[in-house]
Amino acid sequence: MRMLEEFLQKQEIDILLLQEVTHNEFGMIRGYKAHTNVGIYNRGTAMLTREPITLTNITRLPSGRGGAACYRGVWIVNIYAPSGTSRRQEREDFYNVALTYLLRSIPPHDDHRGRF
C-alpha cells in the first residue's frame, strides 16, 4: 500500500482504475477515496479518486468484475473479463450478460449517437 500511495502522489494521479484487487483496504491511502468492488470470487475492481473528486451513480457488478461511475458527465467503466481457453463460457456470459447490464446502467445522454 505504501508503494501505491507513493506512486499516486508522485505521479499526481486523479483517478486510478485497478483490476483483480483482493481486498477493500484502499481507504488508508492519504488524499484518496476508494470505491471497491470485491466480488464472490474474492477478486474485483477498484476506482481510486483524489480528493475532492466525487464519483456519482456508481454501479457495481456482483461478481466484482466491473463497475461504472460518472464524473462531471463523463462515464468511467472499469472491467476485467475472464481469460483463458478453459473459461470460454464464463467469458461469453460476461460479455453478453454482465457487461451488457453494466453498460445499460449508464443513462442515455442527449449527445449519444446510440444506445449500448
Buried (B, 14 or more C-beta within 10 A) or exposed (E): EEEBBEEBBEEEEEBBBBBEBEEEEBEEBEEBBBBBBBBEEEBBBBBBBBEEBEBEEBBBBEBBBBBBBBBEEEBBBBBBBBEEEEEEEBBEBBEEEBBEEBBEBBEEEEEEEEEE
